[in-house]
């Protein structure tokens, strides 16, 4: 039985928002500079950083819900 080990040497990802005026970021890419680079860890660290940035931007600023009188009555019941 043959066995192969894949060692990542690069990555690229792009986060797309439905509306570029709300959030836009250029694609993130990285190519290993040496065999010692832990490309998988760098990928995850970069992705976690971007997710944290998105959460801080959008989850940290809740918007007030706008109800009509009827909608508010239905919501409260």
PQR file with spaces between the fields and no chain letter, atoms N, CA, C, O and H, PARSE charges and radii, in Angstrom:
ATOM       1  N    UNK     1       0.844   -1.187    0.000 -0.4000 1.5000
ATOM       2  CA   UNK     1       0.000    0.000    0.000 -0.0000 2.0000
ATOM       3  C    UNK     1       0.886    1.246    0.000  0.5500 1.7000
ATOM       4  O    UNK     1       1.822    1.361    0.791 -0.5500 1.4000
ATOM       5  N    UNK     2       0.577    2.155   -0.885 -0.4000 1.5000
ATOM       6  CA   UNK     2       1.347    3.399   -0.961 -0.0000 2.0000
ATOM       7  C    UNK     2       0.790    4.413    0.025  0.5500 1.7000
ATOM       8  O    UNK     2      -0.409    4.452    0.301 -0.5500 1.4000
ATOM       9  H    UNK     2      -0.184    2.062   -1.527  0.4000 1.0000
ATOM      10  N    UNK     3       1.683    5.221    0.539 -0.4000 1.5000
ATOM      11  CA   UNK     3       1.283    6.277    1.469 -0.0000 2.0000
ATOM      12  C    UNK     3       1.912    7.584    1.015  0.5500 1.7000
ATOM      13  O    UNK     3       3.107    7.645    0.723 -0.5500 1.4000
ATOM      14  H    UNK     3       2.657    5.190    0.315  0.4000 1.0000
ATOM      15  N    UNK     4       1.107    8.610    0.960 -0.4000 1.5000
ATOM      16  CA   UNK     4       1.619    9.922    0.593 -0.0000 2.0000
ATOM      17  C    UNK     4       1.253   10.917    1.678  0.5500 1.7000
ATOM      18  O    UNK     4       0.186   10.822    2.284 -0.5500 1.4000
ATOM      19  H    UNK     4       0.137    8.561    1.197  0.4000 1.0000
ATOM      20  N    UNK     5       2.121   11.853    1.916 -0.4000 1.5000
ATOM      21  CA   UNK     5       1.846   12.913    2.880 -0.0000 2.0000
ATOM      22  C    UNK     5       1.833   14.241    2.139  0.5500 1.7000
ATOM      23  O    UNK     5       2.783   14.597    1.441 -0.5500 1.4000
ATOM      24  H    UNK     5       2.988   11.931    1.424  0.4000 1.0000
ATOM      25  N    UNK     6       0.745   14.955    2.305 -0.4000 1.5000
ATOM      26  CA   UNK     6       0.628   16.265    1.668 -0.0000 2.0000
ATOM      27  C    UNK     6       0.980   17.335    2.692  0.5500 1.7000
ATOM      28  O    UNK     6       0.383   17.399    3.767 -0.5500 1.4000
ATOM      29  H    UNK     6      -0.027   14.666    2.871  0.4000 1.0000
ATOM      30  N    UNK     7       1.931   18.155    2.359 -0.4000 1.5000
ATOM      31  CA   UNK     7       2.309   19.271    3.227 -0.0000 2.0000
ATOM      32  C    UNK     7       1.918   20.546    2.494  0.5500 1.7000
ATOM      33  O    UNK     7       2.471   20.849    1.437 -0.5500 1.4000
ATOM      34  H    UNK     7       2.416   18.103    1.486  0.4000 1.0000
ATOM      35  N    UNK     8       0.961   21.301    3.051 -0.4000 1.5000
ATOM      36  CA   UNK     8       0.514   22.526    2.374 -0.0000 2.0000
ATOM      37  C    UNK     8       1.674   23.490    2.146  0.5500 1.7000
ATOM      38  O    UNK     8       2.541   23.664    3.002 -0.5500 1.4000
ATOM      39  H    UNK     8       0.512   21.055    3.910  0.4000 1.0000
ATOM      40  N    UNK     9       1.666   24.103    0.983 -0.4000 1.5000
ATOM      41  CA   UNK     9       2.728   25.063    0.668 -0.0000 2.0000
ATOM      42  C    UNK     9       2.173   26.456    0.387  0.5500 1.7000
ATOM      43  O    UNK     9       2.930   27.419    0.268 -0.5500 1.4000
ATOM      44  H    UNK     9       0.962   23.962    0.287  0.4000 1.0000
ATOM      45  N    UNK    10       0.838   26.560    0.283 -0.4000 1.5000
ATOM      46  CA   UNK    10       0.249   27.873    0.025 -0.0000 2.0000
ATOM      47  C    UNK    10      -1.246   27.814    0.302  0.5500 1.7000
ATOM      48  O    UNK    10      -1.825   26.740    0.461 -0.5500 1.4000
ATOM      49  H    UNK    10       0.223   25.777    0.380  0.4000 1.0000
ATOM      50  N    UNK    11      -1.857   28.995    0.357 -0.4000 1.5000
ATOM      51  CA   UNK    11      -3.311   29.066    0.466 -0.0000 2.0000
ATOM      52  C    UNK    11      -3.783   30.391   -0.089  0.5500 1.7000
ATOM      53  O    UNK    11      -3.017   31.344   -0.227 -0.5500 1.4000
ATOM      54  H    UNK    11      -1.386   29.868    0.229  0.4000 1.0000
ATOM      55  N    UNK    12      -5.057   30.423   -0.400 -0.4000 1.5000
ATOM      56  CA   UNK    12      -5.699   31.652   -0.849 -0.0000 2.0000
ATOM      57  C    UNK    12      -7.175   31.534   -0.504  0.5500 1.7000
ATOM      58  O    UNK    12      -7.782   30.482   -0.706 -0.5500 1.4000
ATOM      59  H    UNK    12      -5.680   29.649   -0.288  0.4000 1.0000
ATOM      60  N    UNK    13      -7.757   32.621    0.019 -0.4000 1.5000
ATOM      61  CA   UNK    13      -9.198   32.639    0.257 -0.0000 2.0000
ATOM      62  C    UNK    13      -9.732   34.044    0.052  0.5500 1.7000
ATOM      63  O    UNK    13      -8.998   35.030    0.116 -0.5500 1.4000
ATOM      64  H    UNK    13      -7.264   33.476    0.183  0.4000 1.0000
ATOM      65  N    UNK    14     -11.027   34.103   -0.196 -0.4000 1.5000
ATOM      66  CA   UNK    14     -11.697   35.367   -0.467 -0.0000 2.0000
ATOM      67  C    UNK    14     -13.012   35.375    0.295  0.5500 1.7000
ATOM      68  O    UNK    14     -13.794   34.429    0.200 -0.5500 1.4000
ATOM      69  H    UNK    14     -11.623   33.301   -0.248  0.4000 1.0000
ATOM      70  N    UNK    15     -13.257   36.424    1.042 -0.4000 1.5000
ATOM      71  CA   UNK    15     -14.511   36.582    1.769 -0.0000 2.0000
ATOM      72  C    UNK    15     -15.383   37.539    0.972  0.5500 1.7000
ATOM      73  O    UNK    15     -14.993   38.674    0.699 -0.5500 1.4000
ATOM      74  H    UNK    15     -12.622   37.193    1.120  0.4000 1.0000
ATOM      75  N    UNK    16     -16.557   37.072    0.607 -0.4000 1.5000
ATOM      76  CA   UNK    16     -17.445   37.888   -0.210 -0.0000 2.0000
ATOM      77  C    UNK    16     -18.687   38.275    0.578  0.5500 1.7000
ATOM      78  O    UNK    16     -19.309   37.442    1.238 -0.5500 1.4000
ATOM      79  H    UNK    16     -16.874   36.150    0.829  0.4000 1.0000
ATOM      80  N    UNK    17     -19.031   39.537    0.496 -0.4000 1.5000
ATOM      81  CA   UNK    17     -20.239   40.056    1.119 -0.0000 2.0000
ATOM      82  C    UNK    17     -21.254   40.321    0.009  0.5500 1.7000
ATOM      83  O    UNK    17     -20.884   40.618   -1.127 -0.5500 1.4000
ATOM      84  H    UNK    17     -18.526   40.213   -0.040  0.4000 1.0000
ATOM      85  N    UNK    18     -22.506   40.212    0.345 -0.4000 1.5000
ATOM      86  CA   UNK    18     -23.558   40.450   -0.642 -0.0000 2.0000
ATOM      87  C    UNK    18     -23.518   41.888   -1.167  0.5500 1.7000
ATOM      88  O    UNK    18     -23.983   42.159   -2.274 -0.5500 1.4000
ATOM      89  H    UNK    18     -22.807   39.971    1.268  0.4000 1.0000
ATOM      90  N    UNK    19     -22.965   42.801   -0.376 -0.4000 1.5000
ATOM      91  CA   UNK    19     -22.895   44.212   -0.747 -0.0000 2.0000
ATOM      92  C    UNK    19     -21.486   44.730   -0.473  0.5500 1.7000
ATOM      93  O    UNK    19     -21.095   44.878    0.685 -0.5500 1.4000
ATOM      94  H    UNK    19     -22.587   42.580    0.523  0.4000 1.0000
ATOM      95  N    UNK    20     -20.724   45.007   -1.531 -0.4000 1.5000
ATOM      96  CA   UNK    20     -19.336   45.462   -1.380 -0.0000 2.0000
ATOM      97  C    UNK    20     -19.207   46.793   -0.658  0.5500 1.7000
ATOM      98  O    UNK    20     -18.124   47.121   -0.173 -0.5500 1.4000
ATOM      99  H    UNK    20     -21.042   44.887   -2.471  0.4000 1.0000
ATOM     100  N    UNK    21     -20.278   47.567   -0.573 -0.4000 1.5000
ATOM     101  CA   UNK    21     -20.185   48.844    0.149 -0.0000 2.0000
ATOM     102  C    UNK    21     -20.226   48.621    1.666  0.5500 1.7000
ATOM     103  O    UNK    21     -19.835   49.498    2.437 -0.5500 1.4000
ATOM     104  H    UNK    21     -21.158   47.301   -0.966  0.4000 1.0000
ATOM     105  N    UNK    22     -20.700   47.448    2.086 -0.4000 1.5000
ATOM     106  CA   UNK    22     -20.762   47.130    3.514 -0.0000 2.0000
ATOM     107  C    UNK    22     -19.446   46.509    3.981  0.5500 1.7000
ATOM     108  O    UNK    22     -18.900   46.907    5.009 -0.5500 1.4000
ATOM     109  H    UNK    22     -21.018   46.736    1.460  0.4000 1.0000
ATOM     110  N    UNK    23     -18.937   45.528    3.220 -0.4000 1.5000
ATOM     111  CA   UNK    23     -17.676   44.868    3.581 -0.0000 2.0000
ATOM     112  C    UNK    23     -16.991   44.401    2.315  0.5500 1.7000
ATOM     113  O    UNK    23     -17.604   43.770    1.454 -0.5500 1.4000
ATOM     114  H    UNK    23     -19.381   45.205    2.384  0.4000 1.0000
ATOM     115  N    UNK    24     -15.710   44.721    2.214 -0.4000 1.5000
ATOM     116  CA   UNK    24     -14.902   44.264    1.092 -0.0000 2.0000
ATOM     117  C    UNK    24     -13.478   44.106    1.573  0.5500 1.7000
ATOM     118  O    UNK    24     -12.962   44.953    2.302 -0.5500 1.4000
ATOM     119  H    UNK    24     -15.212   45.234    2.913  0.4000 1.0000
ATOM     120  N    UNK    25     -12.849   43.035    1.170 -0.4000 1.5000
ATOM     121  CA   UNK    25     -11.447   42.805    1.483 -0.0000 2.0000
ATOM     122  C    UNK    25     -10.830   42.044    0.318  0.5500 1.7000
ATOM     123  O    UNK    25     -11.453   41.155   -0.261 -0.5500 1.4000
ATOM     124  H    UNK    25     -13.268   42.347    0.577  0.4000 1.0000
ATOM     125  N    UNK    26      -9.614   42.403   -0.010 -0.4000 1.5000
ATOM     126  CA   UNK    26      -8.908   41.726   -1.100 -0.0000 2.0000
ATOM     127  C    UNK    26      -8.666   40.259   -0.732  0.5500 1.7000
ATOM     128  O    UNK    26      -8.623   39.920    0.451 -0.5500 1.4000
ATOM     129  H    UNK    26      -9.107   43.126    0.460  0.4000 1.0000
ATOM     130  N    UNK    27      -8.510   39.396   -1.721 -0.4000 1.5000
ATOM     131  CA   UNK    27      -8.201   37.996   -1.426 -0.0000 2.0000
ATOM     132  C    UNK    27      -6.926   37.887   -0.584  0.5500 1.7000
ATOM     133  O    UNK    27      -5.991   38.672   -0.746 -0.5500 1.4000
ATOM     134  H    UNK    27      -8.545   39.671   -2.682  0.4000 1.0000
ATOM     135  N    UNK    28      -6.907   36.919    0.299 -0.4000 1.5000
ATOM     136  CA   UNK    28      -5.752   36.679    1.164 -0.0000 2.0000
ATOM     137  C    UNK    28      -5.005   35.481    0.600  0.5500 1.7000
ATOM     138  O    UNK    28      -5.591   34.421    0.382 -0.5500 1.4000
ATOM     139  H    UNK    28      -7.666   36.282    0.431  0.4000 1.0000
ATOM     140  N    UNK    29      -3.718   35.651    0.367 -0.4000 1.5000
ATOM     141  CA   UNK    29      -2.937   34.525   -0.144 -0.0000 2.0000
ATOM     142  C    UNK    29      -1.573   34.496    0.539  0.5500 1.7000
ATOM     143  O    UNK    29      -1.063   35.513    1.006 -0.5500 1.4000
ATOM     144  H    UNK    29      -3.241   36.512    0.544  0.4000 1.0000
ATOM     145  N    UNK    30      -1.009   33.304    0.578 -0.4000 1.5000
ATOM     146  CA   UNK    30       0.302   33.120    1.210 -0.0000 2.0000
ATOM     147  C    UNK    30       1.001   31.954    0.531  0.5500 1.7000
ATOM     148  O    UNK    30       0.378   30.934    0.237 -0.5500 1.4000
ATOM     149  H    UNK    30      -1.423   32.477    0.198  0.4000 1.0000
ATOM     150  N    UNK    31       2.281   32.105    0.286 -0.4000 1.5000
ATOM     151  CA   UNK    31       3.112   31.040   -0.250 -0.0000 2.0000
ATOM     152  C    UNK    31       4.262   30.829    0.735  0.5500 1.7000
ATOM     153  O    UNK    31       4.915   31.787    1.149 -0.5500 1.4000
ATOM     154  H    UNK    31       2.787   32.933    0.525  0.4000 1.0000
ATOM     155  N    UNK    32       4.501   29.586    1.101 -0.4000 1.5000
ATOM     156  CA   UNK    32       5.546   29.266    2.077 -0.0000 2.0000
ATOM     157  C    UNK    32       6.895   29.789    1.612  0.5500 1.7000
ATOM     158  O    UNK    32       7.245   29.703    0.435 -0.5500 1.4000
ATOM     159  H    UNK    32       3.971   28.808    0.764  0.4000 1.0000
ATOM     160  N    UNK    33       7.638   30.327    2.557 -0.4000 1.5000
ATOM     161  CA   UNK    33       8.968   30.842    2.259 -0.0000 2.0000
ATOM     162  C    UNK    33      10.041   29.781    2.505  0.5500 1.7000
ATOM     163  O    UNK    33      11.149   29.859    1.975 -0.5500 1.4000
ATOM     164  H    UNK    33       7.354   30.396    3.514  0.4000 1.0000
ATOM     165  N    UNK    34       9.682   28.782    3.327 -0.4000 1.5000
ATOM     166  CA   UNK    34      10.599   27.669    3.584 -0.0000 2.0000
ATOM     167  C    UNK    34       9.776   26.435    3.955  0.5500 1.7000
ATOM     168  O    UNK    34       8.566   26.527    4.159 -0.5500 1.4000
ATOM     169  H    UNK    34       8.782   28.718    3.757  0.4000 1.0000
ATOM     170  N    UNK    35      10.435   25.294    4.040 -0.4000 1.5000
ATOM     171  CA   UNK    35       9.743   24.056    4.408 -0.0000 2.0000
ATOM     172  C    UNK    35       9.283   24.078    5.865  0.5500 1.7000
ATOM     173  O    UNK    35       8.421   23.290    6.253 -0.5500 1.4000
ATOM     174  H    UNK    35      11.418   25.219    3.875  0.4000 1.0000
ATOM     175  N    UNK    36       9.845   24.965    6.666 -0.4000 1.5000
ATOM     176  CA   UNK    36       9.498   25.044    8.091 -0.0000 2.0000
ATOM     177  C    UNK    36       8.228   25.839    8.352  0.5500 1.7000
ATOM     178  O    UNK    36       7.698   25.802    9.463 -0.5500 1.4000
ATOM     179  H    UNK    36      10.546   25.606    6.351  0.4000 1.0000
ATOM     180  N    UNK    37       7.725   26.562    7.342 -0.4000 1.5000
ATOM     181  CA   UNK    37       6.496   27.340    7.531 -0.0000 2.0000
ATOM     182  C    UNK    37       5.318   26.409    7.801  0.5500 1.7000
ATOM     183  O    UNK    37       5.105   25.439    7.073 -0.5500 1.4000
ATOM     184  H    UNK    37       8.155   26.592    6.440  0.4000 1.0000
ATOM     185  N    UNK    38       4.564   26.706    8.840 -0.4000 1.5000
ATOM     186  CA   UNK    38       3.351   25.929    9.149 -0.0000 2.0000
ATOM     187  C    UNK    38       2.189   26.620    8.434  0.5500 1.7000
ATOM     188  O    UNK    38       1.466   27.420    9.028 -0.5500 1.4000
ATOM     189  H    UNK    38       4.737   27.494    9.431  0.4000 1.0000
ATOM     190  N    UNK    39       2.026   26.303    7.171 -0.4000 1.5000
ATOM     191  CA   UNK    39       1.051   26.974    6.310 -0.0000 2.0000
ATOM     192  C    UNK    39      -0.383   26.753    6.808  0.5500 1.7000
ATOM     193  O    UNK    39      -1.201   27.671    6.750 -0.5500 1.4000
ATOM     194  H    UNK    39       2.613   25.653    6.688  0.4000 1.0000
ATOM     195  N    UNK    40      -0.689   25.563    7.287 -0.4000 1.5000
ATOM     196  CA   UNK    40      -2.035   25.294    7.789 -0.0000 2.0000
ATOM     197  C    UNK    40      -2.356   26.187    8.987  0.5500 1.7000
ATOM     198  O    UNK    40      -3.459   26.726    9.079 -0.5500 1.4000
ATOM     199  H    UNK    40      -0.025   24.817    7.334  0.4000 1.0000
ATOM     200  N    UNK    41      -1.404   26.346    9.900 -0.4000 1.5000
ATOM     201  CA   UNK    41      -1.620   27.214   11.070 -0.0000 2.0000
ATOM     202  C    UNK    41      -1.754   28.673   10.633  0.5500 1.7000
ATOM     203  O    UNK    41      -2.613   29.392   11.145 -0.5500 1.4000
ATOM     204  H    UNK    41      -0.508   25.908    9.825  0.4000 1.0000
ATOM     205  N    UNK    42      -0.928   29.113    9.707 -0.4000 1.5000
ATOM     206  CA   UNK    42      -1.021   30.482    9.214 -0.0000 2.0000
ATOM     207  C    UNK    42      -2.376   30.740    8.558  0.5500 1.7000
ATOM     208  O    UNK    42      -2.959   31.812    8.726 -0.5500 1.4000
ATOM     209  H    UNK    42      -0.231   28.529    9.291  0.4000 1.0000
ATOM     210  N    UNK    43      -2.880   29.746    7.804 -0.4000 1.5000
ATOM     211  CA   UNK    43      -4.189   29.859    7.174 -0.0000 2.0000
ATOM     212  C    UNK    43      -5.279   30.036    8.235  0.5500 1.7000
ATOM     213  O    UNK    43      -6.101   30.948    8.145 -0.5500 1.4000
ATOM     214  H    UNK    43      -2.407   28.875    7.668  0.4000 1.0000
ATOM     215  N    UNK    44      -5.276   29.165    9.230 -0.4000 1.5000
ATOM     216  CA   UNK    44      -6.301   29.248   10.274 -0.0000 2.0000
ATOM     217  C    UNK    44      -6.194   30.541   11.070  0.5500 1.7000
ATOM     218  O    UNK    44      -7.211   31.165   11.373 -0.5500 1.4000
ATOM     219  H    UNK    44      -4.608   28.424    9.303  0.4000 1.0000
ATOM     220  N    UNK    45      -4.979   30.952   11.413 -0.4000 1.5000
ATOM     221  CA   UNK    45      -4.791   32.209   12.148 -0.0000 2.0000
ATOM     222  C    UNK    45      -5.328   33.397   11.362  0.5500 1.7000
ATOM     223  O    UNK    45      -5.977   34.280   11.924 -0.5500 1.4000
ATOM     224  H    UNK    45      -4.153   30.446   11.167  0.4000 1.0000
ATOM     225  N    UNK    46      -5.056   33.416   10.071 -0.4000 1.5000
ATOM     226  CA   UNK    46      -5.510   34.507    9.221 -0.0000 2.0000
ATOM     227  C    UNK    46      -7.035   34.514    9.109  0.5500 1.7000
ATOM     228  O    UNK    46      -7.667   35.567    9.188 -0.5500 1.4000
ATOM     229  H    UNK    46      -4.528   32.700    9.615  0.4000 1.0000
ATOM     230  N    UNK    47      -7.610   33.341    8.925 -0.4000 1.5000
ATOM     231  CA   UNK    47      -9.061   33.233    8.795 -0.0000 2.0000
ATOM     232  C    UNK    47      -9.769   33.624   10.099  0.5500 1.7000
ATOM     233  O    UNK    47     -10.780   34.325   10.070 -0.5500 1.4000
ATOM     234  H    UNK    47      -7.097   32.486    8.861  0.4000 1.0000
ATOM     235  N    UNK    48      -9.242   33.176   11.228 -0.4000 1.5000
ATOM     236  CA   UNK    48      -9.821   33.537   12.533 -0.0000 2.0000
ATOM     237  C    UNK    48      -9.764   35.048   12.739  0.5500 1.7000
ATOM     238  O    UNK    48     -10.722   35.644   13.232 -0.5500 1.4000
ATOM     239  H    UNK    48      -8.420   32.606   11.252  0.4000 1.0000
ATOM     240  N    UNK    49      -8.654   35.665   12.365 -0.4000 1.5000
ATOM     241  CA   UNK    49      -8.513   37.121   12.490 -0.0000 2.0000
ATOM     242  C    UNK    49      -9.577   37.842   11.661  0.5500 1.7000
ATOM     243  O    UNK    49     -10.179   38.809   12.127 -0.5500 1.4000
ATOM     244  H    UNK    49      -7.876   35.180   11.964  0.4000 1.0000
ATOM     245  N    UNK    50      -9.806   37.374   10.436 -0.4000 1.5000
ATOM     246  CA   UNK    50     -10.819   37.997    9.583 -0.0000 2.0000
ATOM     247  C    UNK    50     -12.225   37.802   10.146  0.5500 1.7000
ATOM     248  O    UNK    50     -13.037   38.727   10.122 -0.5500 1.4000
ATOM     249  H    UNK    50      -9.317   36.588   10.057  0.4000 1.0000
ATOM     250  N    UNK    51     -12.513   36.616   10.647 -0.4000 1.5000
ATOM     251  CA   UNK    51     -13.830   36.351   11.230 -0.0000 2.0000
ATOM     252  C    UNK    51     -14.051   37.231   12.467  0.5500 1.7000
ATOM     253  O    UNK    51     -15.138   37.779   12.650 -0.5500 1.4000
ATOM     254  H    UNK    51     -11.854   35.865   10.667  0.4000 1.0000
ATOM     255  N    UNK    52     -13.029   37.367   13.310 -0.4000 1.5000
ATOM     256  CA   UNK    52     -13.142   38.232   14.487 -0.0000 2.0000
ATOM     257  C    UNK    52     -13.393   39.682   14.082  0.5500 1.7000
ATOM     258  O    UNK    52     -14.180   40.378   14.724 -0.5500 1.4000
ATOM     259  H    UNK    52     -12.146   36.922   13.161  0.4000 1.0000
ATOM     260  N    UNK    53     -12.726   40.141   13.018 -0.4000 1.5000
ATOM     261  CA   UNK    53     -12.927   41.503   12.520 -0.0000 2.0000
ATOM     262  C    UNK    53     -14.368   41.693   12.040  0.5500 1.7000
ATOM     263  O    UNK    53     -14.998   42.707   12.339 -0.5500 1.4000
ATOM     264  H    UNK    53     -12.087   39.575   12.497  0.4000 1.0000
ATOM     265  N    UNK    54     -14.877   40.722   11.304 -0.4000 1.5000
ATOM     266  CA   UNK    54     -16.258   40.798   10.807 -0.0000 2.0000
ATOM     267  C    UNK    54     -17.239   40.818   11.972  0.5500 1.7000
ATOM     268  O    UNK    54     -18.177   41.615   11.980 -0.5500 1.4000
ATOM     269  H    UNK    54     -14.365   39.898   11.061  0.4000 1.0000
ATOM     270  N    UNK    55     -17.031   39.951   12.951 -0.4000 1.5000
ATOM     271  CA   UNK    55     -17.924   39.902   14.122 -0.0000 2.0000
ATOM     272  C    UNK    55     -17.890   41.222   14.883  0.5500 1.7000
ATOM     273  O    UNK    55     -18.931   41.722   15.309 -0.5500 1.4000
ATOM     274  H    UNK    55     -16.269   39.304   12.945  0.4000 1.0000
ATOM     275  N    UNK    56     -16.709   41.783   15.055 -0.4000 1.5000
ATOM     276  CA   UNK    56     -16.597   43.053   15.777 -0.0000 2.0000
ATOM     277  C    UNK    56     -17.310   44.176   15.023  0.5500 1.7000
ATOM     278  O    UNK    56     -17.967   45.020   15.632 -0.5500 1.4000
ATOM     279  H    UNK    56     -15.863   41.378   14.710  0.4000 1.0000
ATOM     280  N    UNK    57     -17.179   44.179   13.716 -0.4000 1.5000
ATOM     281  CA   UNK    57     -17.827   45.227   12.907 -0.0000 2.0000
ATOM     282  C    UNK    57     -19.346   45.149   12.941  0.5500 1.7000
ATOM     283  O    UNK    57     -20.022   46.171   13.052 -0.5500 1.4000
ATOM     284  H    UNK    57     -16.645   43.493   13.222  0.4000 1.0000
ATOM     285  N    UNK    58     -19.882   43.936   12.846 -0.4000 1.5000
ATOM     286  CA   UNK    58     -21.316   43.798   12.636 -0.0000 2.0000
ATOM     287  C    UNK    58     -22.094   43.318   13.850  0.5500 1.7000
ATOM     288  O    UNK    58     -23.258   43.685   14.013 -0.5500 1.4000
ATOM     289  H    UNK    58     -19.333   43.105   12.756  0.4000 1.0000
ATOM     290  N    UNK    59     -21.492   42.518   14.695 -0.4000 1.5000
ATOM     291  CA   UNK    59     -22.221   42.019   15.856 -0.0000 2.0000
ATOM     292  C    UNK    59     -22.103   42.970   17.042  0.5500 1.7000
ATOM     293  O    UNK    59     -22.923   42.924   17.959 -0.5500 1.4000
ATOM     294  H    UNK    59     -20.547   42.220   14.563  0.4000 1.0000
ATOM     295  N    UNK    60     -21.104   43.817   17.028 -0.4000 1.5000
ATOM     296  CA   UNK    60     -20.904   44.749   18.127 -0.0000 2.0000
ATOM     297  C    UNK    60     -21.789   45.983   18.033  0.5500 1.7000
ATOM     298  O    UNK    60     -21.812   46.798   18.956 -0.5500 1.4000
ATOM     299  H    UNK    60     -20.438   43.854   16.283  0.4000 1.0000
ATOM     300  N    UNK    61     -22.510   46.131   16.940 -0.4000 1.5000
ATOM     301  CA   UNK    61     -23.330   47.319   16.724 -0.0000 2.0000
ATOM     302  C    UNK    61     -24.767   46.910   16.395  0.5500 1.7000
ATOM     303  O    UNK    61     -25.195   47.004   15.245 -0.5500 1.4000
ATOM     304  H    UNK    61     -22.491   45.469   16.191  0.4000 1.0000
ATOM     305  N    UNK    62     -25.504   46.459   17.402 -0.4000 1.5000
ATOM     306  CA   UNK    62     -26.880   46.067   17.090 -0.0000 2.0000
ATOM     307  C    UNK    62     -27.714   47.260   16.656  0.5500 1.7000
ATOM     308  O    UNK    62     -27.542   48.369   17.162 -0.5500 1.4000
ATOM     309  H    UNK    62     -25.156   46.382   18.337  0.4000 1.0000
ATOM     310  N    UNK    63     -28.600   47.028   15.735 -0.4000 1.5000
ATOM     311  CA   UNK    63     -29.477   48.085   15.250 -0.0000 2.0000
ATOM     312  C    UNK    63     -30.852   47.931   15.887  0.5500 1.7000
ATOM     313  O    UNK    63     -31.312   46.817   16.135 -0.5500 1.4000
ATOM     314  H    UNK    63     -28.739   46.127   15.324  0.4000 1.0000
ATOM     315  N    UNK    64     -31.491   49.043   16.144 -0.4000 1.5000
ATOM     316  CA   UNK    64     -32.816   49.023   16.717 -0.0000 2.0000
ATOM     317  C    UNK    64     -33.797   48.524   15.663  0.5500 1.7000
ATOM     318  O    UNK    64     -33.766   48.948   14.507 -0.5500 1.4000
ATOM     319  H    UNK    64     -31.117   49.949   15.942  0.4000 1.0000
ATOM     320  N    UNK    65     -34.670   47.612   16.092 -0.4000 1.5000
ATOM     321  CA   UNK    65     -35.675   47.094   15.176 -0.0000 2.0000
ATOM     322  C    UNK    65     -36.768   48.137   14.974  0.5500 1.7000
ATOM     323  O    UNK    65     -37.164   48.830   15.912 -0.5500 1.4000
ATOM     324  H    UNK    65     -34.695   47.268   17.031  0.4000 1.0000
ATOM     325  N    UNK    66     -37.239   48.237   13.765 -0.4000 1.5000
ATOM     326  CA   UNK    66     -38.298   49.193   13.443 -0.0000 2.0000
ATOM     327  C    UNK    66     -39.589   48.403   13.254  0.5500 1.7000
ATOM     328  O    UNK    66     -39.714   47.588   12.339 -0.5500 1.4000
ATOM     329  H    UNK    66     -36.917   47.674   13.004  0.4000 1.0000
ATOM     330  N    UNK    67     -40.553   48.666   14.148 -0.4000 1.5000
ATOM     331  CA   UNK    67     -41.838   47.978   14.124 -0.0000 2.0000
ATOM     332  C    UNK    67     -42.955   48.948   13.785  0.5500 1.7000
ATOM     333  O    UNK    67     -42.915   50.122   14.153 -0.5500 1.4000
ATOM     334  H    UNK    67     -40.452   49.328   14.891  0.4000 1.0000
ATOM     335  N    UNK    68     -43.933   48.445   13.090 -0.4000 1.5000
ATOM     336  CA   UNK    68     -45.198   49.171   13.029 -0.0000 2.0000
ATOM     337  C    UNK    68     -45.937   48.822   14.316  0.5500 1.7000
ATOM     338  O    UNK    68     -45.530   47.901   15.024 -0.5500 1.4000
ATOM     339  H    UNK    68     -43.965   47.491   12.791  0.4000 1.0000
ATOM     340  N    UNK    69     -46.993   49.522   14.628 -0.4000 1.5000
ATOM     341  CA   UNK    69     -47.748   49.250   15.848 -0.0000 2.0000
ATOM     342  C    UNK    69     -48.278   47.813   15.840  0.5500 1.7000
ATOM     343  O    UNK    69     -48.250   47.134   16.867 -0.5500 1.4000
ATOM     344  H    UNK    69     -47.324   50.270   14.054  0.4000 1.0000
ATOM     345  N    UNK    70     -48.754   47.357   14.698 -0.4000 1.5000
ATOM     346  CA   UNK    70     -49.294   45.995   14.584 -0.0000 2.0000
ATOM     347  C    UNK    70     -48.173   44.966   14.784  0.5500 1.7000
ATOM     348  O    UNK    70     -48.353   43.985   15.505 -0.5500 1.4000
ATOM     349  H    UNK    70     -48.777   47.909   13.864  0.4000 1.0000
ATOM     350  N    UNK    71     -47.029   45.188   14.151 -0.4000 1.5000
ATOM     351  CA   UNK    71     -45.910   44.262   14.286 -0.0000 2.0000
ATOM     352  C    UNK    71     -45.422   44.204   15.739  0.5500 1.7000
ATOM     353  O    UNK    71     -45.088   43.130   16.241 -0.5500 1.4000
ATOM     354  H    UNK    71     -46.882   45.985   13.565  0.4000 1.0000
ATOM     355  N    UNK    72     -45.383   45.338   16.397 -0.4000 1.5000
ATOM     356  CA   UNK    72     -44.939   45.367   17.797 -0.0000 2.0000
ATOM     357  C    UNK    72     -45.912   44.590   18.682  0.5500 1.7000
ATOM     358  O    UNK    72     -45.490   43.876   19.592 -0.5500 1.4000
ATOM     359  H    UNK    72     -45.655   46.210   15.990  0.4000 1.0000
ATOM     360  N    UNK    73     -47.201   44.725   18.421 -0.4000 1.5000
ATOM     361  CA   UNK    73     -48.202   43.995   19.197 -0.0000 2.0000
ATOM     362  C    UNK    73     -48.043   42.487   18.991  0.5500 1.7000
ATOM     363  O    UNK    73     -48.123   41.713   19.945 -0.5500 1.4000
ATOM     364  H    UNK    73     -47.544   45.304   17.682  0.4000 1.0000
ATOM     365  N    UNK    74     -47.821   42.081   17.751 -0.4000 1.5000
ATOM     366  CA   UNK    74     -47.625   40.663   17.453 -0.0000 2.0000
ATOM     367  C    UNK    74     -46.338   40.166   18.122  0.5500 1.7000
ATOM     368  O    UNK    74     -46.318   39.077   18.697 -0.5500 1.4000
ATOM     369  H    UNK    74     -47.756   42.711   16.977  0.4000 1.0000
ATOM     370  N    UNK    75     -45.292   40.944   18.049 -0.4000 1.5000
ATOM     371  CA   UNK    75     -44.014   40.570   18.663 -0.0000 2.0000
ATOM     372  C    UNK    75     -44.150   40.401   20.159  0.5500 1.7000
ATOM     373  O    UNK    75     -43.647   39.430   20.725 -0.5500 1.4000
ATOM     374  H    UNK    75     -45.309   41.828   17.582  0.4000 1.0000
ATOM     375  N    UNK    76     -44.829   41.344   20.811 -0.4000 1.5000
ATOM     376  CA   UNK    76     -44.967   41.305   22.265 -0.0000 2.0000
ATOM     377  C    UNK    76     -45.887   40.188   22.735  0.5500 1.7000
ATOM     378  O    UNK    76     -45.780   39.738   23.876 -0.5500 1.4000
ATOM     379  H    UNK    76     -45.238   42.133   20.351  0.4000 1.0000
ATOM     380  N    UNK    77     -46.781   39.739   21.880 -0.4000 1.5000
ATOM     381  CA   UNK    77     -47.666   38.651   22.289 -0.0000 2.0000
ATOM     382  C    UNK    77     -46.999   37.328   22.003  0.5500 1.7000
ATOM     383  O    UNK    77     -47.576   36.275   22.273 -0.5500 1.4000
ATOM     384  H    UNK    77     -46.868   40.105   20.953  0.4000 1.0000
